[in-house]
Amino acid sequence: MNIWIAFAGGIILGWVIEWVIDWLYWRRGIEGFYATESELRSELQIAQQQQAESAAALSGLQGELQKTQVIRSG
């Protein structure tokens, strides 16, 4: 047998074994990761909406405070 054929076959066989180990061991919990990521993205979107609402409310309160200060000083 030619040494180069054995070498190439060993590389291919090693790659296939590593690929099987990767799918069976390392990627077995990937569905849970994607579910967690999806939940976190939805929570982030809700938090950003609440932040925008709070910023709008704060802006309105600051406007009222300025009007009150103008009335008191006037």
N, C-alpha and C positions, 0 to 999 in steps of 0.2 A: 504494500500500500504506500502510496506517495505521502510523504510527510506533510505536504501542503494541504492535501485533501483531509487528512486527519486533523490538522490544525483548524481548518475552516469548519469542519464538522463539530469539533469541540467548542468553537466559538458559538456556532448556531445552537448546539445543544445547551450550552450554558445560558445563552440568552433566553431560550424557551423555558428553562427551569426557573430562571429569575422572574420571568413574566408571570408564570403560574403562581409563584410565591407572592408576587406583588398583588395579584388579583385576589388570592385566597386569604392573605394575612393583612397586608397593609391597607387595602381598600374596602375591607369588610364593613367599616363604620362610616363610609362616605355618605350614605343616605341620611344618617343622623346629622352629619355636619351640614348638609344642604338644608335640612329642615330647620336646624338651629339658625342658620344664616337667614333664612326666609323670615323666621319669627323676629329676629333682631332688626331686619330691614323694615318690617311693618311697625315695630315699636319705635324705631327711629323716625319714621314718617309721622306717627302720632305725636311724638315729642316735638318735632319741628312745627307741626300745626299748632300745638299748644303754645310754643314759644312765640309764634307769630301773633296769636290771639293775645297773649300777655303783653307783647310789645305794643300792640294797638291800644289795649286798655291803659297801659302806662302812659302812652302819648296823650290819650284823652284826659287822664288825671293831671298830667303836667300842664296841659292847656287850661284846665279849670283852676289849678293852683295859680297860674300866672294871672288869670282874670281876677281872682280873689285878691291877689297882692296889688293889682292895679287899682281895684276899687278901694282897698284900705288906704293906699298911699294917696289916692286922688281926692 
